[in-house]
Amino acid sequence: MALSKQFVKSKSLYKVTFTVPAEAAVEAKQVALVGEFNDWNIDEAIALKKQKDGSFKTTLELASGEYQFRYVLDGEKWENDWEADKYVPAGVDATENSVVVL
């Protein structure tokens, strides 16, 4: 799992690409992104598009700040990003959330 960030000066926003590599989603048919940017609403999860190499990817435009997020595989398995900027306690069942810092 990986994050790439690019500042778009004309919009004063960051383009953040969220990637789940093929080896992390071997049997997944769907991968979605939820986090503070969509109020953790699983019904409004952002779908990642499957790539030819088997990875899943999506890009969001986000303002500067810190955003907690997680990936949801096939609507039930929650995963963190292996290369998140940091991790914070989720406050639920001793898990952690990934954080992207912009």
C-alpha positions, 0 to 999 in steps of 0.5 A: 500500500502506498501514498503519493502526494502532489501539490497543485498550486493553482488549486492550493490542494494536494492530489493524493493517490492511494494504492493497494498493491496486488499482493495486499489484495490478492483475493479482493474483488473490491477495494474502497477507501473510507476516512475523515474525508467522507465521515467514515461513511462505508455507504459512501466509500470511495472505490479504488479502480483495479489496475492491469497489474492487480493493484487498486488505485484512486486519487483524491484532492485534499486540502492541507491537514491530516486525514485518518483513513483505512481501506475496506476489502470486499466490504468487510476486511479493514486494512491500514496503508503499509506506508502511511505517514503515521498511525493513530489509535482508532479508539475501537477494539485496539486498532489503528488508523492510517494517517496521511499528512499534507 
